[in-house]
Amino acid sequence: MKKHHLFSASWRRRSTGEKVILSIMLVVFIIYAFSLIYPFVWAAYNSLKTGREFNENQFSLPHILQWKNYVEAFSARVGNTSILMSIWNSIWMTALNVVCGLTFSAMTAYVVAKYKFRGSSVIYAVAVFIQIIPLVGNMPATYKLLHSTLGIANNPFLIWVIWCGGFGFSFLMLYSAFKNVSWTYAEAAQVDGASNFAVFYKIMIPLIRPLLVSLAIINSINAWNDYMTPYLYMNKYPTLALAVYELSNEATRVGIPLFFAIIMISVVPTLLIFIFFQNTIMENVTTGGLKG
């Protein structure tokens, strides 16, 4: 009630022009939200239809919920791999992506942010420049490197190397976080005999843990939905996102409702992660600062 009263009072204080603009913006955002939600809802109820019912009317609700579509979805195959195995591939690739990516990004960002050496500013400039280059700019070189030069494509024991670059969005966020952490913490630990790695692992990492958690959530969502990397370098181990991509060309063969069921299975994990961790993702994380 108190928040509603404050909102009403704030609304009354606004001019007519501001009210019109805000009303228009509200309508635009409602339309935009509907455009995002409706395709998801449409695919959800169509995944519970029979093929014949879908062909008769794509916009009507199902007469009888066909939950067997989801049972059959797990046994559907993409090449020689089942959807169930694709889910497992998504899990271990996502885990490797997040762990390797954040580990190397944190170590690189910490060294560049906290240790001044010849070339440290150049490394940061290169990291920013890499973000500007389109993905297609380095894709051919990376493809040749992994397939021909190193020969580690489709090798689940060696492919983790591609996620150990240490740069990217995570590096930039972690660099800013480490920059804001006072070096006084490290000096106090070094007086007590802590090594450089101990300062990094026991002092600096705990101070930026909220940011690491947020980045882990964001990176896990991105990795789960990534189909291009498995398509180029791990096509013998298709992930769920890659399975959806490849089945999109064969939706008629497998059945549209069954295809929608597979899409829903791929979407639900990221949707649940966002629902439960949206506050963690959205909140601004402040690190560093001296207390006392």
N, C-alpha and C positions, 0 to 999 in steps of 0.2 A: 504493500500500500504506500509506503514511504517513497519507494522508487517511482511508482506511478504518479504520485503527487509532484515529485520533483520534475518528472518528464512533462507533466501538464503545465506546470509553472514555466518551464523553459520554453515550451511550445507557444504559450501565450505571449511571451516577451519578444518573439520573433516578428519581423515585419512581414507584410503580405507577400512581398517578392521572395523572401527566404522560405516561407511556407510553400509557395508554388514550386520552387526549385526542389525542395526536399521531397515534396509529394511526387514530383516527376521522377526523381532519382529512386524513390521507393518502388514505384511502378516498374521502372526499368530493371531494378534488382530482382523483383519478384518474377518478372518474365524470364530473366536470365537464370534464376534458380530453378524455375519450372523446366526450362530447356535442358538443364543438367539432370534433373531428377526423373523427368518423364521417360527418357530412353531406358533408364535402369528399371523403372517400374514396368514398362512395356515388355522388356525382355524377360523380367521375372515371371509375369503371369503367362506369357507365351511359352515359357519353358515347361509349363505344367499342362500343356495341351497335347493332343494327338496331332500327327501330321495332317490328317484330314481336316480336323477342326481348325487348325491354323490356316490352311489354304482357303477354307470357307469364309473366315472372318478373322483378320489379324488384330482387330481392336476390341473384340468382345472378350469377356472374362471366360475362363474355362468352365465347362459344365461339370466335369468331374476332374479333380486334381490328379494329374498323372505323375505321382512321385516316383514311379518306376523310371522316368527319364533320368533322374539323378543317379539311380542305381546303375543304369546302363551307361551313364556318362563315365563312371569310374573304370569301366571295362572297355570303353572306346579306345581305339588305337590311332596313333600317328606314326605311320611307317611300322617299325617293329617295336615301338614303345607304347605302353598303355598310359592312359591319363593318370592312373595311380602312380606309376613310376615317374611321370612328368612332374607330379606334385613333389615327390621326393627330390628330384633334380632341382626343382625351384628352391626347396628348403636348404639343401647344402650349398648351392651356389649363392643364395642370398646371405647365408651365414658367413661364407668365405668373403664375399664382397664387403660386408659390413665390418667384420673383424680386421681383415687386411687393410681395407681402405682407411678406417679410422686410426688404426695403429700407426701406419706409416705417415698419415697426414698429421697426426698429433706430434710425432717425433720430429718431422720436418719443420712444422710450424713452430715448435718450441725452440729448436736450434736457431732458426732464422730470426725469430722474434727476440730471443734473449741473449744470443751470443753474437757480438759484433766481430766480423772477420771480413777479409777482403773478398768481395763478391756476394756478400749477403744481400745487399740491396738489388743486385742483378738477379739473384735467384727469385726474390719476391716479384720483380718486374716480369720475369719470365712466367711465373705462376699466374700473374694477372693476364699476360698476353695470351697464354694458352686458353684461358676462358673465352677469349675473343674469337679464336680460330674456330670456324664451323667444324662439326664432327667429320664431314666428308673430306676435310682438308688433310687429316692424318689417317683416315681409314685405309687407303690402299697400302701405305707404308706399314701400318700395323698388321694388316692381313698378310702381307708378304713375309714380315718378320716372324710371325707366329707359325705360319704354315710351312714356309720354305727354309728360312734361315735357322730358326730354333727348333722347328718341328714339334711344338708342344700343343698344337691344336688337337682337340678331342682327346686330350690326356688329362683325366680328372685329378691326377696327382701333381701335375705341374702347372695347370692352367691358372692357379691362384696368383701367379706372378703378375697377371694383367691387372689385378686390383691393388697392386702395391706401389702405385706411382707416387703417392704422397702429395699430389697437387689436387687442383679442382676446388669445388665449392667448400668442401670440408676444410681444406687447408686455409682458405681465406678467413673463414669463420673462426677457426682455432688460432690463427695468427693474431687476429684482433683480440681474442680472449686472453692469450698469453701476454700481449702487449699491455693489457690493463691490470695484470697481476703484478703487484709490487715485488721487486727483487729482494726486498728486506726479508721476506720469508725464506728465500734460498740462503741468504747470508747467515741467518740465525741457525739454519740446519747445518750449514757447512762448518760453523763454529763448533758444533757438536760432533763433527767428524763425518757428516753425510757425504757420500760421493755424488758426482754429477747425475748419475742415473737414479740414485736414491732421491735426490731433490726433485727430479722429474716425476718419478713414479709415486713417491709418498707425499710430496708437497704440492706440486703443480697440478697433477691430474685430479686429486680430490677437489681442488678449488674450482675447476671447470667441469666437474662431473655433470651438473645439470645440462650444460651445452652438449656434452658428449652423448647424453641420453637422447636429447632432442635430435641430434644428427644421426644417431643410430636408428631412430624411428623413421626419419625422413629417408635415409639411405636404404633401409630395408624395404620401404614401399617402392622406391625407385628400382631397386634390384629385382624385386618380385615381378614388377610390370615390364622389365626390360626383356625384349625378345630379340633385339638386334645383335647383342653380344653372343648369346647362344647360337643364333642363326649363322653368324660368321665363323665362330671359333669352336663351338661345341654342338654341332648339329647332330652328332650321334647320341647326344644326351639331351634331348629336347626338354626344355622347361615347360611349365603350364602356359606361360605367356606365348612361347613359341608354338605350342600345340594349338592354341586358339588362332594364332596368325595363320598357320598352315591349314587348319581346318576351315578357315574362312573361304578358301577357294573350293572346298568340298562340302559346303554346308548342305547343299541339296542331296548329296549322296548319303551323308550320315543322318539327315533329317534336321530341319530347322529347329524344332523344339529341343531336340537333343543337343544341338549346337548351342542354343541359348542356355541350356542347363550347364554346359561346360563353361560358358562365359561367366555365369553366376558363381560357379565354384571358384573361378579364378579371381573374381572381384571381392567375394565375401571376406577373405583374410585381410586385405588392405582396408576394407570398409570398417571392419571391427577394430583394427589397429587405430584408425583415425578417430573413431567414436570414443574409444577408451583413453586415448592419449592426446586428444586435440588440445587440451589446456597446456600440456607439456610442449607440444609443437608450437603453439601460438605465442606463448608467453615470452617476454623479453628476459633474457638471462643476463644478469650483472655479475661479473667476476672481478676479483681483485679488491684492493682497498685495504687500508690499515685500520685496525680496530684498537680502541683504547684511548 
